[in-house]
Amino acid sequence: MTNPVTTLRSVVRFGKIETDPVERRLARAASVADLRRMAKRRLPGGVFDYIDGGAEDERTLAANEAAFAAVTYRPRVLRGLPSVDAGSTLLGRPLAYPLVLAPTGFTRIADPDGELAVARAAERAGLPYTLSTLSTRSIEEVRAVSDGRLWFQVYAWRDRGLVREMVERAAAARYEALVLTVDTAVFGRRERDVRRGFSLPPTIGPGTVVDGALHPGWTWRFVRSEPIRFANVVGRDVGDGASPVTLSDYINTQFDPSLCWEDVAWLRSVWDGPIVLKGIQTVEDAVLAADAGVEAIALSNHGGRQLDGAPATLPLVAPVVDAVGDRTEVICDGGVRRGSDVLKAVAAGATAAMAGRAYLYALGAAGERGVDRVLEWFRADLVRTMSLVGAATVADLDRSLVDLASAATPGRAR
């Protein structure tokens, strides 16, 4: 008689029971959209909305993603590709694949390790990580955990002495490039934060008590960690977040709305390395940036968090690249959710793409391992898509492989 156990074993494979809760969680995720949903469940509402939200009606936030979704491919077949190489270069140095991790402020509200976790993951992935001026781990703390490529993002503080001091600290800590953000003359109206009354650090009140009770894992980690501060300005008279403050009040008080092209020249006078201008949104300003001699520009609308109605970034890539030629490298920031989005940006002419929300969702969903996972996905997505469109190397990616005509199609791509 046939043994039913033997028969069952011949047709059914029993999977290993995973005891690690983080790995169990990640096993249920296949995309950034999945990680976003997980982060939404795990994080308090105000924290998630701070990460996820945009300015006003969030039209630009939606347009960034919709532009990538609208682009279709023109795949070439029978190209004889035994292997695909996703490696590239940016600012004269090698990249594992053409992606830069964007600066994001107050990262520790997603996970206690915050910027340290992201920097470590970026180094393992072979990618540059950009530390925000408003980071919750300092310039020196991040360098202490990473020997990888680190960039430092600079805002135009009214106190130029403070800017000089931070630039000197970045140089001493061997940061590779400065990223001057130029789209924040004043703070955009982020209405999700307004409705929540969200402040940094989060204030304790009836709403946050209830929210915290509904998210005990986040709350327990938050209360057991050291206080969250703007780590690069701790103890300075500009304020370090020790007292709750709305980000709009802080930026409108401390940042200089008179930032102009002469300030780019001043920054060059106090910094010997490459400068990236982040927040360019027109061809005209891209040409001026190239005239100013910056090494790279990041086409960016701040992830749709500043001027609602600003243009989506992907449709800007081709005309900007045509206008600046090889005088400066072009990075496309905003709406990148897959490795295939990186391919579309590079095929349009960008040297690399830049992503921020994608890794914040991953950090909120599963901590440092979540960031590792999403960066692995991006590389695998890119390699697979290169194979399917018929490109053996990043240098083979050009406009002949994509249809960019519909990149500005409006719509919400979530």
C-alpha positions in Angstrom: 0.0 0.0 0.0 1.2 3.5 -0.9 2.4 5.5 2.1 0.3 8.7 2.2 3.1 10.6 3.8 5.5 9.6 1.1 3.0 10.5 -1.5 2.4 13.9 0.1 6.1 14.6 0.2 6.4 13.8 -3.5 3.9 16.5 -4.5 4.2 19.1 -1.7 7.3 21.0 -0.4 7.2 22.3 3.1 8.8 25.6 3.5 11.2 26.5 6.3 9.5 28.3 9.2 10.9 31.8 9.4 11.4 32.9 13.0 12.8 36.3 12.3 9.8 38.8 12.3 11.6 41.3 10.0 12.4 38.6 7.4 8.8 37.4 7.6 7.6 40.9 6.9 10.0 41.4 4.0 9.0 38.1 2.5 5.5 39.6 2.0 6.9 42.6 0.1 7.7 42.6 -3.6 7.8 46.4 -4.4 8.2 49.8 -2.9 4.4 50.1 -2.9 4.3 47.1 -0.6 6.8 48.7 1.7 4.8 51.9 1.7 1.7 50.0 2.9 3.8 48.3 5.6 5.2 51.6 6.7 1.8 53.1 6.8 0.6 50.3 9.2 3.7 50.5 11.4 4.2 54.3 11.8 2.0 56.8 13.6 -0.2 58.7 11.2 1.6 62.0 11.6 5.0 60.4 11.0 3.8 58.5 7.9 2.2 61.6 6.5 5.4 63.7 7.0 7.3 61.1 4.9 4.5 60.4 2.4 2.9 63.8 1.9 3.5 66.7 -0.5 2.5 70.3 -0.9 -1.1 71.5 -1.0 -3.2 69.2 -3.4 -0.1 67.0 -4.0 -0.4 67.4 -7.8 3.3 67.6 -8.4 3.9 64.6 -6.1 1.5 62.6 -8.2 2.9 63.9 -11.5 6.4 62.8 -10.7 5.3 59.2 -10.4 2.8 59.4 -13.3 5.6 60.7 -15.6 7.6 57.5 -15.1 4.5 55.3 -15.4 3.6 56.9 -18.7 6.9 56.2 -20.4 6.9 53.0 -22.5 9.8 51.0 -24.0 10.9 50.3 -27.5 12.6 47.0 -26.7 15.2 45.6 -29.1 15.5 41.8 -29.4 18.0 39.3 -30.7 20.8 41.5 -29.4 23.0 38.7 -28.2 23.4 39.8 -24.6 25.2 37.0 -22.5 25.5 39.4 -19.6 24.4 42.9 -18.5 26.5 45.4 -16.6 24.6 48.0 -14.6 27.7 49.8 -13.4 28.3 53.4 -14.3 30.1 56.6 -13.1 29.1 59.8 -11.5 31.4 62.8 -10.6 34.2 60.7 -12.0 33.8 57.8 -9.6 32.2 54.4 -10.1 28.6 53.5 -9.1 27.2 50.0 -8.7 24.3 51.3 -10.7 23.1 54.9 -11.5 21.3 55.9 -8.3 22.0 58.4 -5.6 20.2 58.3 -2.2 18.6 61.7 -1.7 18.8 63.8 1.4 15.9 63.4 3.8 15.5 65.4 7.0 14.6 63.9 10.4 15.1 60.4 9.3 15.1 59.0 12.8 11.3 59.4 13.1 11.1 56.4 10.7 13.6 54.2 12.6 15.9 54.9 15.6 19.1 54.3 13.6 17.9 56.8 11.0 20.7 58.1 8.8 23.2 55.6 10.2 21.1 52.7 8.8 20.7 54.3 5.4 24.4 55.2 5.1 25.5 51.6 5.9 23.0 50.2 3.4 24.2 52.7 0.7 27.8 51.6 1.3 26.9 48.0 0.9 25.0 48.7 -2.3 27.9 50.8 -3.7 25.9 54.0 -3.9 26.4 57.6 -2.7 24.3 58.7 0.3 23.4 62.4 0.7 23.2 63.5 4.3 20.7 66.3 5.0 21.6 69.5 6.8 18.6 68.7 9.0 19.7 65.2 9.7 19.2 63.6 13.1 22.7 62.0 13.0 25.6 64.3 12.6 28.2 64.6 9.8 30.7 62.9 11.9 28.4 60.2 13.3 27.5 59.1 9.7 31.1 59.0 8.5 32.0 56.9 11.6 29.7 54.1 10.3 30.4 54.3 6.6 33.5 54.3 4.4 31.3 54.8 1.4 30.6 57.8 -0.8 29.0 60.5 1.3 27.6 63.8 0.0 26.4 66.6 2.2 23.3 68.6 1.5 23.5 72.4 2.2 20.7 74.8 2.9 21.3 78.6 2.7 21.1 79.5 6.4 21.0 83.2 7.2 24.1 82.6 9.2 26.7 82.0 6.6 29.3 81.4 9.3 27.3 78.3 10.3 27.2 77.2 6.6 31.0 77.6 6.4 31.5 75.6 9.6 29.3 72.7 8.4 31.2 72.7 5.0 34.5 72.5 6.8 33.2 69.7 9.0 32.1 67.8 5.8 35.5 68.3 4.2 37.3 67.1 7.4 35.0 64.0 7.4 35.9 63.2 3.7 32.5 64.0 2.2 32.8 63.9 -1.5 30.3 66.6 -2.7 28.1 69.3 -1.6 24.4 69.4 -2.7 23.1 72.9 -2.5 19.3 72.8 -2.3 17.9 75.8 -4.2 14.1 75.3 -4.1 13.4 76.3 -0.5 13.4 80.1 -0.4 10.3 79.6 1.8 8.7 76.4 3.1 6.0 74.8 1.0 2.6 74.3 2.6 2.3 70.6 3.4 -1.3 70.4 4.3 -1.2 66.9 5.8 1.2 68.2 8.4 -1.0 71.2 9.0 -4.0 69.0 9.6 -2.1 66.8 12.0 -0.5 69.8 13.8 2.7 67.9 13.2 5.9 69.2 14.8 9.5 68.0 15.1 10.0 66.2 17.3 6.4 65.0 17.6 4.6 66.6 20.5 2.7 64.6 23.0 -1.0 65.3 23.2 -4.3 63.4 23.1 -3.9 62.6 19.4 -0.3 61.4 19.6 -1.1 59.3 22.7 -3.8 57.5 20.8 -1.7 57.2 17.7 1.2 55.9 19.8 -1.0 53.3 21.5 -2.1 52.1 18.1 1.6 51.7 17.0 3.3 50.3 20.1 6.4 49.0 18.3 7.3 52.5 17.0 6.4 54.1 20.3 8.6 51.7 22.3 11.6 52.3 20.0 11.0 56.1 20.1 10.8 56.4 23.9 13.9 54.2 24.4 16.1 56.1 22.0 18.0 59.3 22.7 16.2 62.5 22.0 15.8 63.5 18.3 17.6 66.7 17.4 18.9 68.5 14.3 22.2 66.8 15.0 24.4 69.2 12.9 23.4 72.3 14.9 23.0 70.9 18.4 23.6 73.7 20.9 23.6 76.5 18.3 21.4 79.5 18.7 19.6 78.6 15.5 17.7 75.9 17.4 18.3 72.2 17.3 14.8 70.8 17.7 15.1 70.3 21.5 11.8 72.2 21.7 9.0 71.1 19.4 8.8 73.3 16.3 6.9 73.2 13.0 9.3 72.7 10.2 7.7 75.6 8.3 8.4 78.0 11.1 11.9 76.8 11.5 12.9 77.1 7.9 11.1 80.4 7.3 13.0 81.8 10.3 16.5 80.3 9.8 16.9 79.9 6.0 17.8 82.8 3.7 15.2 83.6 1.0 17.7 85.9 -0.8 19.9 83.0 -2.0 21.2 83.8 -5.5 23.8 82.8 -8.1 26.5 84.8 -6.3 26.0 82.5 -3.3 27.0 79.5 -5.5 30.3 81.3 -6.2 30.7 81.9 -2.5 30.1 78.2 -1.8 32.9 77.4 -4.3 35.2 79.7 -2.4 34.8 77.6 0.8 34.7 74.1 -0.8 37.2 72.4 -3.0 35.1 69.5 -4.1 32.2 69.0 -6.5 29.0 71.0 -6.2 25.6 69.7 -7.1 22.7 72.1 -7.4 19.5 70.4 -6.4 16.1 72.0 -7.2 16.7 73.0 -10.9 13.2 73.0 -12.6 13.7 74.8 -15.9 16.0 74.6 -18.9 17.0 78.2 -18.4 18.2 77.6 -14.9 20.0 74.5 -15.9 22.0 76.5 -18.5 22.8 79.1 -15.8 24.0 76.3 -13.5 26.3 75.0 -16.2 27.6 78.5 -16.8 28.3 78.7 -13.1 30.6 75.6 -13.5 28.8 73.3 -11.1 29.7 69.6 -11.6 26.1 68.4 -11.6 22.5 69.5 -11.3 19.7 67.6 -9.8 16.4 68.2 -11.5 14.1 68.2 -8.5 10.9 69.7 -7.2 11.7 68.5 -3.7 9.6 65.4 -4.2 6.5 67.6 -4.7 6.9 69.0 -1.2 7.5 72.7 -2.1 5.6 74.3 -5.1 2.5 72.3 -6.0 2.2 72.7 -9.8 5.9 72.6 -10.4 6.8 70.4 -13.4 7.4 66.7 -13.1 11.2 66.0 -13.4 11.4 63.2 -15.9 10.1 65.2 -18.8 12.7 67.9 -18.1 15.7 65.5 -18.5 15.9 65.4 -22.3 15.6 69.1 -23.0 18.0 70.0 -20.1 20.6 67.5 -21.4 20.3 68.9 -24.9 20.8 72.4 -23.5 23.8 71.8 -21.2 25.5 69.1 -23.3 28.5 67.7 -21.5 29.2 70.8 -19.4 27.5 69.3 -16.3 26.1 66.0 -15.3 22.3 65.7 -14.8 20.6 63.8 -12.0 16.8 63.1 -12.1 15.1 63.3 -8.7 11.5 62.6 -7.9 9.1 59.7 -8.3 11.7 56.9 -8.6 10.1 53.8 -7.2 11.7 51.0 -9.3 14.9 50.2 -11.0 13.1 50.5 -14.3 12.5 54.1 -13.4 16.2 54.6 -13.1 16.5 53.1 -16.6 14.0 55.6 -18.0 15.8 58.5 -16.5 19.2 57.4 -17.8 17.8 56.6 -21.2 16.3 60.1 -21.4 19.9 61.4 -20.8 20.4 61.6 -17.1 23.7 60.4 -15.6 21.8 59.0 -12.6 18.5 59.1 -10.8 18.0 60.1 -7.1 15.5 58.6 -4.7 14.4 59.4 -1.1 10.9 58.3 -0.3 11.6 54.8 -1.5 14.2 54.1 1.1 12.2 56.0 3.8 9.3 53.6 3.2 11.7 50.7 3.5 13.2 52.1 6.7 9.8 52.6 8.3 8.7 49.1 7.2 11.7 47.0 8.2 14.6 49.2 9.4 18.1 48.9 7.9 17.3 45.5 6.3 14.4 47.1 4.6 16.8 49.6 3.0 19.1 46.8 2.0 16.2 45.0 0.3 14.9 48.0 -1.6 18.4 48.8 -3.0 18.8 45.2 -4.0 15.4 45.3 -5.8 16.4 48.5 -7.6 19.6 46.9 -9.0 17.8 43.7 -9.9 15.0 45.6 -11.6 17.5 47.7 -13.6 19.5 44.6 -14.8 16.3 42.7 -15.7 14.9 45.7 -17.6 18.2 46.3 -19.4 18.1 42.7 -20.6 14.5 43.0 -21.8 15.0 46.2 -23.7 18.3 45.0 -25.2 21.0 47.0 -23.5 24.2 45.4 -22.3 25.6 48.4 -20.5 24.4 51.7 -19.0 26.2 53.4 -21.9 23.8 51.6 -24.3 20.7 53.3 -22.7 19.5 56.1 -24.9 16.2 57.6 -26.2 15.9 55.0 -28.9 14.8 52.5 -26.2 12.0 54.6 -24.7 9.0 56.6 -25.8 9.2 59.8 -23.8 6.3 61.5 -25.5 3.8 60.7 -22.8 6.0 61.4 -19.8 4.0 64.4 -18.8 0.7 62.7 -18.7 -1.1 63.7 -15.5 -2.6 61.2 -13.1 -2.0 59.7 -9.7 0.4 56.7 -9.8 0.3 55.1 -6.3 
